[in-house]
Amino acid sequence: MAQISNHMATAELQALDADHHMHPFSTQAGFKTKGARVITRASGTRLWDSEGNEILDAMAGLWCVNIGYGRDELAEVAYRQMKELPYYNTFFQTTHVPVIALSARLAELAPGDLNHVFYAGSGSEANDTNIRMVRFYWAQKGKPDKNIIISRKNGYHGSTLGAMSLGGMSGMHAQGGVVQNVHHIDQPNWWAEGGDMTPEEFGLERAQQLEKAILELGEDRVAAFIAEPIQGAGGVIVPPETYWPEIKRICDKYEILLIADEVICGFGRTGQWFGSQTVGIQPHIMTIAKGLSSGYAPIGGSIVCDEVAEVVGSGEFNHGYTYAGHPVSAAVALENLRILDEEKIIETAREQIAPYLKQQFEALVDHPMVGEAKIVGHMGSIALTPNKETRAKFAAEAGTVGYICRERCFANNLIMRHVGDRMIISPPLVFTRDDVDLLISRARKSLDEAYAKVKAEGLFVAA
Ligand SMILES: *Cc1c(COP(=O)(O)O)cnc(C)c1O
């Protein structure tokens, strides 16, 4: 058997990786010609790779390492929990201390009467739960045909069959298997789709598509609307100010459930504990994962309001995961929440860092290739464009320029992702002012290099 260690030569590790490890959301064959970067350790806001490079992580892993890397407390809690009770299920009238403590804590933190938690191993699983739960809820109320879920194009709700069907990622849908009775409306992406409308007009128009859909499909057919308070994987799309108040009005008017997918927005990313608080909504269900454990252990779930929990709880809901409320993950999540709270990480991020980050990040709009730069709390994006005035797309295939820019970031030891031709950040909430300065200087350098390359290759052309 191969002995793998961090001390193996990088090329050897990359060859084994290319041969035997199938990567998510990747063209596997590509790893043969260009090996994956081997990340070996991390601390605070920094990663190190097998070549000894120190990298600034402006994505918090995959939007999840909210408290930063290297917190021994979480490792110690996991170690103690594994020795005490490494696993037990919660199916057959049993429970355990970590899951009880975590549930009670989440009920305290979540706004309003969101007091009940159904656990999953990930955000995708939790959204699969949500599909089944809202349908079961309406069936229990004698309305089994109220089973359509409305969601948004370019929304992201995960990668399992159910979750990807809720999501509106055309590349995922094109690969097949979408579940029935999900209806997609357009996203509130003013930059790309707003045309001649003002952002305010456009926000209203996009929200009113929900009302149109409910009326077309029939209120007696629509079970729920699901959305991310601020779209993450779709490119950090900050909706116009008019959008969420109008969605709220529509949800209040019609008898449908509102599911806020808080997998990214939750646990401080937008400056409050939950994105719902930032955009001013009170959902019936919130999907949680990622920042719940700061990514130190896999865990997700649905936080459910009193009325839905009562109706669902009045019958046998035939659904559950072996690892639901896993004791080690639950203990780690609870410790993560303790640190976020006691060290005032969310308040500090919001009050000390976010205003400076916003000022610096949004100033990137002065770069010749940047058309829009927007950030809310610690999630932000910039739109790359060949023409700021007309908000034009590049003539090249979407993502070509974004990829060039990401490559330059990677080469400059900055983790910043691209979604199409948008560059996105989601830094750990423990980012300091110095981290912000480093982020901006590396981002500017990368943008300059990408701009030079795009021009040299004749790609700085509007579609
Ligand atoms: C990442 C994500 C998910 C899926 O979570 P996984 O843990 O990857 O299954 C769901 N919803 C949103 C908004 C996400 O960003």
Ligand as a Chemical Component Dictionary entry (heavy atoms), coordinates in Angstrom:
data_LIG
# 
_chem_comp.id                   LIG 
_chem_comp.type                 NON-POLYMER 
_chem_comp.pdbx_formal_charge   0 
_chem_comp.three_letter_code    LIG 
# 
loop_
_chem_comp_atom.comp_id 
_chem_comp_atom.atom_id 
_chem_comp_atom.alt_atom_id 
_chem_comp_atom.type_symbol 
_chem_comp_atom.charge 
_chem_comp_atom.model_Cartn_x 
_chem_comp_atom.model_Cartn_y 
_chem_comp_atom.model_Cartn_z 
_chem_comp_atom.pdbx_ordinal 
LIG C1 C1 C 0 -22.628 24.928 -0.097 1  
LIG C2 C2 C 0 -24.081 25.194 -0.134 2  
LIG C3 C3 C 0 -25.011 24.162 -0.010 3  
LIG C4 C4 C 0 -24.605 22.717 -0.001 4  
LIG O1 O1 O 0 -23.906 22.383 1.142  5  
LIG P1 P1 P 0 -22.958 21.064 1.108  6  
LIG O2 O2 O 0 -22.471 20.991 2.533  7  
LIG O3 O3 O 0 -21.890 21.309 0.104  8  
LIG O4 O4 O 0 -23.808 19.920 0.755  9  
LIG C5 C5 C 0 -26.337 24.489 0.063  10 
LIG N1 N1 N 0 -26.741 25.756 0.002  11 
LIG C6 C6 C 0 -25.887 26.778 -0.133 12 
LIG C7 C7 C 0 -26.404 28.173 -0.141 13 
LIG C8 C8 C 0 -24.522 26.526 -0.232 14 
LIG O5 O5 O 0 -23.670 27.525 -0.395 15 
# 
loop_
_chem_comp_bond.comp_id 
_chem_comp_bond.atom_id_1 
_chem_comp_bond.atom_id_2 
_chem_comp_bond.value_order 
_chem_comp_bond.pdbx_ordinal 
LIG C1 C2 SING 1  
LIG C2 C3 SING 2  
LIG C2 C8 DOUB 3  
LIG C3 C4 SING 4  
LIG C3 C5 DOUB 5  
LIG C4 O1 SING 6  
LIG O1 P1 SING 7  
LIG P1 O2 DOUB 8  
LIG P1 O3 SING 9  
LIG P1 O4 SING 10 
LIG C5 N1 SING 11 
LIG N1 C6 DOUB 12 
LIG C6 C7 SING 13 
LIG C6 C8 SING 14 
LIG C8 O5 SING 15 
# 
